[in-house]
Amino acid sequence: MEGLWATSGDVLNMSLAIGVGAVCFLLLFVLFYLIMILRDVNYTTRHIRDTAQTIHDYVQTPVRVAMDVFKGVRDVMGWVEGKGKKSKP
């Protein structure tokens, strides 16, 4: 009897080939979805970084400038108080 399924060894080799092919297909499928997940994580991280930079530009920088202005005003008020106390006997 000649053919593809002549012996039990042929059946074993065919089942191993099908099994290896199925494992390769599943690994390819998992790798594809892993790449898609990492791409989404990269997009989300970039979006969060841009949002943080926007918050820094529009909130933190003006607050820092306002604090510097208030510090200058405090210094001027202290100077004016000192002048007022010195001029009165």
Secondary structure as a PSIPRED ss2 file (coil, helix, strand):
# PSIPRED VFORMAT (PSIPRED V4.0)

   1 M C   1.000  0.000  0.000
   2 E C   1.000  0.000  0.000
   3 G C   1.000  0.000  0.000
   4 L C   1.000  0.000  0.000
   5 W C   1.000  0.000  0.000
   6 A C   1.000  0.000  0.000
   7 T C   1.000  0.000  0.000
   8 S H   0.000  1.000  0.000
   9 G H   0.000  1.000  0.000
  10 D H   0.000  1.000  0.000
  11 V H   0.000  1.000  0.000
  12 L H   0.000  1.000  0.000
  13 N H   0.000  1.000  0.000
  14 M H   0.000  1.000  0.000
  15 S H   0.000  1.000  0.000
  16 L H   0.000  1.000  0.000
  17 A H   0.000  1.000  0.000
  18 I H   0.000  1.000  0.000
  19 G H   0.000  1.000  0.000
  20 V H   0.000  1.000  0.000
  21 G H   0.000  1.000  0.000
  22 A H   0.000  1.000  0.000
  23 V H   0.000  1.000  0.000
  24 C H   0.000  1.000  0.000
  25 F H   0.000  1.000  0.000
  26 L H   0.000  1.000  0.000
  27 L H   0.000  1.000  0.000
  28 L H   0.000  1.000  0.000
  29 F H   0.000  1.000  0.000
  30 V H   0.000  1.000  0.000
  31 L H   0.000  1.000  0.000
  32 F H   0.000  1.000  0.000
  33 Y H   0.000  1.000  0.000
  34 L H   0.000  1.000  0.000
  35 I H   0.000  1.000  0.000
  36 M H   0.000  1.000  0.000
  37 I H   0.000  1.000  0.000
  38 L H   0.000  1.000  0.000
  39 R H   0.000  1.000  0.000
  40 D H   0.000  1.000  0.000
  41 V H   0.000  1.000  0.000
  42 N H   0.000  1.000  0.000
  43 Y H   0.000  1.000  0.000
  44 T H   0.000  1.000  0.000
  45 T H   0.000  1.000  0.000
  46 R H   0.000  1.000  0.000
  47 H H   0.000  1.000  0.000
  48 I H   0.000  1.000  0.000
  49 R H   0.000  1.000  0.000
  50 D H   0.000  1.000  0.000
  51 T H   0.000  1.000  0.000
  52 A H   0.000  1.000  0.000
  53 Q H   0.000  1.000  0.000
  54 T H   0.000  1.000  0.000
  55 I H   0.000  1.000  0.000
  56 H H   0.000  1.000  0.000
  57 D H   0.000  1.000  0.000
  58 Y H   0.000  1.000  0.000
  59 V H   0.000  1.000  0.000
  60 Q H   0.000  1.000  0.000
  61 T H   0.000  1.000  0.000
  62 P H   0.000  1.000  0.000
  63 V H   0.000  1.000  0.000
  64 R H   0.000  1.000  0.000
  65 V H   0.000  1.000  0.000
  66 A H   0.000  1.000  0.000
  67 M H   0.000  1.000  0.000
  68 D H   0.000  1.000  0.000
  69 V H   0.000  1.000  0.000
  70 F H   0.000  1.000  0.000
  71 K H   0.000  1.000  0.000
  72 G H   0.000  1.000  0.000
  73 V H   0.000  1.000  0.000
  74 R H   0.000  1.000  0.000
  75 D H   0.000  1.000  0.000
  76 V H   0.000  1.000  0.000
  77 M H   0.000  1.000  0.000
  78 G H   0.000  1.000  0.000
  79 W H   0.000  1.000  0.000
  80 V H   0.000  1.000  0.000
  81 E H   0.000  1.000  0.000
  82 G H   0.000  1.000  0.000
  83 K H   0.000  1.000  0.000
  84 G H   0.000  1.000  0.000
  85 K H   0.000  1.000  0.000
  86 K H   0.000  1.000  0.000
  87 S H   0.000  1.000  0.000
  88 K C   1.000  0.000  0.000
  89 P C   1.000  0.000  0.000
